């Protein structure tokens, strides 16, 4: 199949092949079998097919569109995958992982643009095609030039480095030494999540089969939640041999749907405290839907979000539950059932208990993996003013337990790029001893210049932070920084003040946990 020599190439023009994993369908198929399918939707290089009421995901490298009716022939069946082709296709292009025609057409297209069809340009082209759905010769040359300038300082194979640079470029992320190093490590970890998603889907199916037959109300609630999660999990499946950049594109949509960022929960918590303290909560059991906006203009850059949620009709701020996600909800429901079993108030068979325990472990494992892989906000192109380029979850160990802080990396206002000389950091944390805090820093590494602000949700924490500012500034100067301004402020919330009895404990946390060098 020839590709037109136009400045833009659409992915469906060059697509040729596709396949599904055997783990992702219960269909009993044999070679030569023909099945009718309806295309539900197409995303990136994946297609959702409905065959006899069962939906499964296949790698897409044939030109398909949503709502299209197609006939597929089973070309081959192995222990791990089922290869398909359009019924009546006699070209010999079986549905396989990599199509020689696909690569050959890209080589032809590159040469028609006057570009060298070497391994580096090919990997750049494939990566841009996966994420952008179109190709532009200027983009290929730009990525090649960026990688050529950075490669002497990085110990990465040419194709791996070029692929990483193309991934960053396609996601509108900064392309520099630090970004390539971090993202290369991130992409190498991505394939580990594929078997987790597959196993979770299988266990969800098994758990639903076992639990749905029970009439107990508690198990009924869990069954409905498992069914809902199972329906969502159908869209989480990723082919076992998908390349890392394709997995990253899929996770760009998966992570936001299965996780609530710490700053969102912090904004939710602050807003609900304000509303309850001001008496603006609805009466008579009403649960109006409202839009939560950042409560402090001083931290609008780090708490820039908008989300809808119901507000409880009554109750104190301490009883407000944070916004949760499907995995958290499922884990909580499973724990509730297992607790009822352990206390003897609920009896089910041992195999069912083992399935629930296995499901709980897999949900916990997947949640941890998704959190660790959230290198950046991949769900959408970043807003250069308010959205971070990178998001890091930072574990904190305090005398009263483990917590997670959120570090967001932004570019400075008025700049279109981000680098060590153009950096804004926002550290968000919520500790029982200190309350909510937002630490905002502006850094010019080349000039060793730093300025910042520590915002606290409690007056006692603000007082302690304010009294330590001079010591903190001296420590920064000792590290070689010129400190242009370091201030402390209050988040605009009405929360109960910390009692004076907490002062020694809080002072200890401030001195031991907020390490300037770290």
C-alpha positions, 0 to 999 in steps of 0.5 A, a space after each residue: 500500500 503506497 502512502 501519499 506524498 503529502 506533508 501530513 500522513 494520517 495513521 489510518 493510511 498506513 495501518 495494516 495489522 492488529 491482534 488481541 491477547 488470549 487473556 483478554 477474551 473468553 471467545 473460543 476461536 480456532 484458525 479459519 473461524 469467521 466472526 462478525 464484530 462491531 467497532 465501538 471506538 478507536 483510540 490511538 492504535 487500539 480498537 474496542 470490538 463487540 463480538 456477540 455482546 463481549 467487548 475486547 480490545 485489539 491492537 489496531 493497524 487497519 483503517 477502522 471507524 466507530 460503529 463500523 460492522 466488520 467480518 474478521 477471520 482468525 488467522 492464527 491462534 497461539 498460547 498468548 494471542 489470537 491473530 485476526 485479519 479482515 475476512 476475504 483478505 488474501 494479501 497474506 498480511 496476517 494480523 501480527 505485532 509488526 508489519 513489514 509493510 508498515 515499516 516499508 511505507 514509513 521508509 518510503 515516506 521519509 525518503 519522499 520528504 528528503 529525510 534519511 530513513 535510518 533507525 533513528 528517524 524511523 523510531 521518531 516517526 513511529 512514536 510521533 505517529 502513535 501519539 499525534 495520529 499525524 506526521 509532519 516532516 518538520 516535527 521529525 527534523 525538530 526531534 532529530 535535532 533536539 536529540 542530536 544536541 542532547 545525545 553527547 551528554 546522555 549514555 543512552 542508545 541512539 534509538 532509545 534516546 530518540 524515542 524518548 525525545 519524540 515522546 516528550 515532544 509529542 506530549 508537549 513536554 520539555 526536551 532536555 537532559 533531565 527530562 529525557 533521563 527521567 522519562 526514559 526510566 519511566 517508559 522502561 517501567 511501563 511494561 510492568 503494569 500490563 500483566 497487573 491490568 490483565 490479572 486484575 481484569 481476570 480476578 474481577 471477573 472471577 470475583 463477580 461470578 462468585 459474589 453476584 449469586 449472594 443475597 446478603 446486602 453487603 455482598 450485593 453492594 460489593 457485587 455492584 461495585 465489582 461489576 462497575 469496576 469490571 466494566 471500566 476495566 475493559 478499557 484498561 486492557 493493554 496488549 502484552 507486547 505494546 511498545 512503551 510509548 504506546 503504553 504511555 499513551 494509554 496510561 495518559 487516559 487511565 491514570 486520571 480515571 483511577 486516581 484523585 491527585 493529592 492537590 484535588 483532595 486538599 482543595 476539596 477538604 479546604 473548600 468543605 471546611 470553609 462551607 461548613 464553618 460558614 453555615 452554607 451547607 444545604 438543609 433537609 438532606 439536600 446534596 447540591 452539586 457545586 464546583 470547587 475552586 482554589 480557595 486562596 489566590 496565593 496558591 492558585 498556581 498549585 491548586 488550579 482545578 475544578 471538580 464537581 462533588 456532592 456536599 453532605 447535608 450535615 456533619 463536622 469537617 472532620 467527617 468529610 471524606 475525600 474524593 475517591 477513585 474506583 480502585 479506592 472505593 473497591 478496596 474499601 468495600 472489599 475490606 468492609 466485607 473481609 472485616 465482617 467475615 473476620 468478626 463472624 457476622 458474614 459467612 462465605 465459602 473459603 474459595 470466595 474469601 481467597 478470591 477477595 483477598 487476591 483481588 484486594 492485593 491486586 487492587 492495592 498493587 495496581 494503585 501503588 504502581 499507578 501512583 509511582 508511574 505518574 511522572 507527569 500530567 499526561 491526560 492533556 496538553 499542559 496549560 503553560 500557566 497553571 498546569 505542571 510539567 511534572 508531578 512527583 509523589 514523595 513519601 514522608 515518614 513522620 513520628 505518627 506514620 507515613 504520608 505522601 506529599 505532592 511535588 509539582 514542577 512548573 515553568 515560570 510565568 512568561 516563559 514557554 520552556 522549563 529548565 534548571 534556570 526557569 523553575 517553579 516548585 510547589 510542594 503540597 502536603 497535609 499532615 495531622 500534626 501540621 495541617 495543610 501546607 503549600 511550599 512554593 519556590 522559584 529557582 534560578 539554578 545558574 545564578 543560585 538564586 531562590 525565593 519562596 513562600 510557605 503557606 500554612 492552614 493553621 495559625 500555629 503552624 504558620 507561627 512556627 514556620 514564620 519563626 524559623 524563616 531566618 534560620 531557613 534563610 541562613 541554611 540556604 545561604 550556607 548551601 550557596 543560594 542567594 535568597 531574594 525573598 522568603 516569606 510565610 503566609 496563611 491559607 484562607 481556611 477556617 480550621 480549628 487552631 492547634 492547641 499549645 500542647 502540640 507545639 513541641 511535637 510540631 516543632 520537632 517535625 519542622 526541624 527533623 522532616 523539612 530538610 532544606 538540603 533534601 
